[in-house]
């Protein structure tokens, strides 16, 4: 699973984890980091994991996530986390900027997946 060892995935996952831990331990971070960085990193991390699993199951390294799948999964995440969850939990808030960041991260993944992985 070379994808999970690639710097693009590893650094993205590390940054997201460090931000999450800082928030859990109430470390003060700038608002743009607190509210937006993990939303941008979400789809590249999720899509990289999906690609790694698909390649492992199919036992081939020349499969890539098609655009329709990238857009479909990103739409699902946007609807789930920015529309559905805010209706049932006060922990979540709807934010249109987050939706844009999900799509920006997804497009970044789509553009670089064939060059990086």
Secondary structure as the mmCIF struct_conf table of DSSP 4:
data_model
#
loop_
_struct_conf.conf_type_id
_struct_conf.id
_struct_conf.beg_label_comp_id
_struct_conf.beg_label_asym_id
_struct_conf.beg_label_seq_id
_struct_conf.end_label_comp_id
_struct_conf.end_label_asym_id
_struct_conf.end_label_seq_id
HELX_RH_AL_P HELX_RH_AL_P1 UNK A 2 UNK A 5
BEND BEND1 UNK A 6 UNK A 6
HELX_RH_AL_P HELX_RH_AL_P2 UNK A 7 UNK A 24
TURN_TY1_P TURN_TY1_P1 UNK A 25 UNK A 26
HELX_RH_AL_P HELX_RH_AL_P3 UNK A 31 UNK A 32
HELX_RH_PI_P HELX_RH_PI_P1 UNK A 33 UNK A 37
HELX_RH_AL_P HELX_RH_AL_P4 UNK A 38 UNK A 58
TURN_TY1_P TURN_TY1_P2 UNK A 59 UNK A 59
BEND BEND2 UNK A 61 UNK A 61
HELX_RH_AL_P HELX_RH_AL_P5 UNK A 67 UNK A 79
HELX_RH_PI_P HELX_RH_PI_P2 UNK A 80 UNK A 84
HELX_RH_AL_P HELX_RH_AL_P6 UNK A 85 UNK A 88
TURN_TY1_P TURN_TY1_P3 UNK A 90 UNK A 91
HELX_RH_AL_P HELX_RH_AL_P7 UNK A 96 UNK A 116
#
